Amino acid sequence: MTRPAKDPNNFAPMLRRAGLRPTRQRLALARLLFAAGDRHVSAEQLFEEAARAGLKVSQATVYNTLHHFTRAGLLREVVVDAGRYYFDTNTRHHQHFYLEEGAVLVDILGDRIRVEDLPEPPAGTAVDRVDVVVRLKGRPRD
């Protein structure tokens, strides 16, 4: 896993280590994604944040950048359902709670979920990881 550079405003080394060219747009989106620590964000949310920050980027650029970051190992894609997915800046192995009311994704800390007795994968393949999303109804109490 590649983590942000020591200078929180300089993400060029992180992008280079991941094999990505540090373009102006990638650097600006990396700053939005990684400067505040681990988080979950949809492409739409990042596009809105970019607009509020005065960045001139298209939705296509946001989508493409998120997918480039994911392929480079900087993000982890979490699929909640066929039409909703998030990008997670925490690429370490972990699972998620999904609060259906409010569409919020929350990390499940530690190894609290164990998946056992997986079927044998097809010949020539290997299990990369197992993602578990525990869906919650209601509102959490503070």
N, C-alpha and C positions, 0 to 999 in steps of 0.2 A: 504494500500500500504506500502510495506517495502522499506525503502530508505537505501543507503549505510551507513556504520559505519562512525563515526567521523574521524577516521584515514583512509585517502583515500587509503592506501595500505593494509588495513586489512578488507577483506570482509567476514571473517569467521563468525562474529556475525550476519550479514545480512542473510547468508545462513542458519545458525542454526535457526534463528527466522522464516524463511520460511519453516523449516522442512527438509532441505537438509543437507547432510553430506558435510562438507567443504574439499573435496578432493583437491589434488594439481592441477589437471586439471580444476576443477570447479573454484577454486580461481584464477587461471591464466586467465581464460576466463571472469570471473566476473570483474577482473581488466581492461581488454580490453573494456568490455561493459560499465561499469559504472563510471570509473574514470574521464571521460571527460564530464559528464553531460548527458542530454537527447539527444538521437540520434536514428536513424533508421538504421538497418543493416540486410543484408541478411546472410544466413548461409555461402554462398560462400565468401562474404566480410569478415566475421569474421574468416573464415579458412585462407584466405590470410593474414589478419592482424596477426594472430597467427604465421604463417610461418615467416613473416617478423620480428616478435619479438623473433624468435628462439624457439618457443614452439613446442614441439614434440607431436602433437595431430592429430588424424585421422579426416577425414571429418565426419565419423560416430559419433565420440565423440562430435564434434561441434554440429551436428544436435541433438543428444540426450540431450546434455546440454541445448541447446536453448529450447527444448521442456520441459525439467524438470523445467527450470526457468519459463517458461510460465505457466505450471500447478501450480507452487508454487506462482504465482502472482507477480513475479519479472519483467516479460516482458509481453507485449501485442502483439499478432500476428495480423498483418494487411495484408489481402489478397487483392492484386491488381488485379490479374486475376488467372486463373487456374494454371498457371505455375510460378507465381511470387508472393512471399510474403516476408514480412519484419518483423523483431522483433523490437518493440518500447520499449525503456527504460522508457518512460513516460506512466505510467499505469493509469493516471487520465483520466477522460472522455474528449475526444476531437475527432475531425475529421481531415481529411487530404486532401491536394492537391497532385496530382500525376502528375509530369511533364514527359510526355511520352518521350520526347526527352531528353535523359540522364538518364531515369529511376530513378528519384529523388522523394522521398516522403518528404513532408513538412507539419508541423502541421498547422491546422487552429486554431487560438487562440480564446478562449472565446466560448460563446454559439451563434455563428453566424448562425448556421444551426439548424432548428427545424424540427423534424419529427412528424407529427400529424396524427391522425385517422388510427393508425395501426390496422390491422385486429385482431380479437380475436384469441389468440393462441390456439392450440389444447388442449383438456382437459388434465390436469395433467402437463402442462408446463407453463412457465412464460417467458416473454421477459427479457433477461439478459441485452442486450445492442443492439444498432443499430449502425453499422459502415457505414459512408459515405465517399467515396473516390471521390473527384471531379477531373476529368481528364483534364489536360491542354495541349494545343498544342502551339508550338512556344517556344521562349526563353524569360525568364524574363529580363527586362531591369534593370540595376543597378541604 
